Structure formats: C-alpha cells, structure tokens
Amino acid sequence: MENTQSSPLLPEMNPVWQQTLGWQPTKEQNDLFERLYEGILSGNRQLNLTRISVLEEFWEKHLWDSLRGVAPLLTSMSSSPRVIDIGTGAGFPGLPVAIAIPQSHLTLLDSTRKKINFLQTLIRELGINNAEAIVGRAEAIGQQPQHRYTYDIALVRAVASASVCAEYALPLLKTGGLAVVYRGYWSEEEKDALTGVVEQLGGVIESIEKFTTPLSNSIRHCLYLRLISPTPAKFPRPVGVPAKQPL
C-alpha cells in the first residue's frame, strides 16, 4: 500500500468536519483515512466492497456519514467503550469510528468470510490496534455469552429494516447501552411501528435525528435506541427469522 502523506488524496475537509460535527481529525487520523481509502480501492479489485470510489463521495458517504452517527461521542467520550458494527461490509461505519475514537474497541461483524479476511488484513496493515473483524451472524452471536449484554454501542448501517436492526442490535448491549441505526428516508409511521418493537426488546427510542449531508445535501436519519432492561432471552430469534418475520 503506497504512502500518500506527501500528496493527500482526500479533499481537505477539516473546516467542514469542524462546522458540521464540532470535531476534526488529527494529522495522524487524516493519514489513516487516506490509507483506508487506498485500501478499499485496492480491495475493490478483488471484492465487491463498495460502489463508491470517487474521492468526495467516499469522504461524505463513508467517512463523514459514519462519524455523523456517533457525533456526540467524538468530543465527549472519556471511557473506553466496546462497540460492535453489525453487517460491517467494507468496514463502515466501524473503521472510521475506530480511527476517530482511539480509546474505543471496535468489533466488526459480517457473515461473509471473504470480507472479514480482507478487513483483518487491512486492520493489520493500517495498524488499527483497537479493532478486530469476526465472521458471524447477529442472530447467532446475540445468543453467545461472550457477546450478549457485552457492548456499550451497536452500529447498524444499511443492513435491514429498522425493526430487524433493533432485534440484531439490542440483545448485544449492556443495560444502558445505545444502538445507532443509520437510515436514509424515515417517517412518523415507521417510528410508530418501531416503538412497540423496541419496547419488546427492552429498549426505548431515545431520539431520531434528521440531518443533511454537507456535499450532496442528501437527507439522512440516525435512530438512537437505548436499552433500559435486559432483552428477553428469546431474542434474537434464530438465523434468518428476523428478516423473514419482522416483529
């Protein structure tokens, strides 16, 4: 992987970071974002990781969007949270979060072995010591003692409907933990349907944030689901059931 520190590939976005998130990356973090971009482009030659390869699109849709979901944590995180990225795919939002919040520990979960193999190599090459990538399904690890009730934060982006994402994420959280569900379109009708699902799982909808992306002015939403009591043992249901029979 080439060293790009002398000729940055990604656009200079520190003012936009600061204006939109009240945070900006250090030089070391910017360098890692550059190398992450290079690594994803290289991986795309062998794997179908992402359709996004244009510089500005990558910055907005993979870096900025990933960190917008955890914006409150970028400047106020004093502990060392355990975070899981469910259905990480090419490593988003998990890898940008690991870079931006170095005191966190990220677990990147995906069911595709080839993608996890790629991410394990990429994490090693980039020296991201606070991240690991594992193969698995959320329904399965949600019933495993080493993962259930273990995480402070669960991230779910572009995986399934909101109710399915909630069933994947909430059983993995400690009581008081937070699930961040990334969405594009969202409506009040969807919120009404999700409220009862989240309550079944032991949680509440803490907030729903609507925002506009800084370059393309696209509408996005983040759903913040707080676990207030342990998820009943029957959830998550067996592999494949949540997607086929949403709550």
Beta strands, then each sheet from edge to edge (+ up, - down):
strand 1: 82-86
strand 2: 105-110
strand 3: 131-135
strand 4: 151-157
strand 5: 173-183
strand 6: 203-212
strand 7: 219-227
sheet 1: 3+ 2+ 1+ 4+ 5+ 7- 6+
end
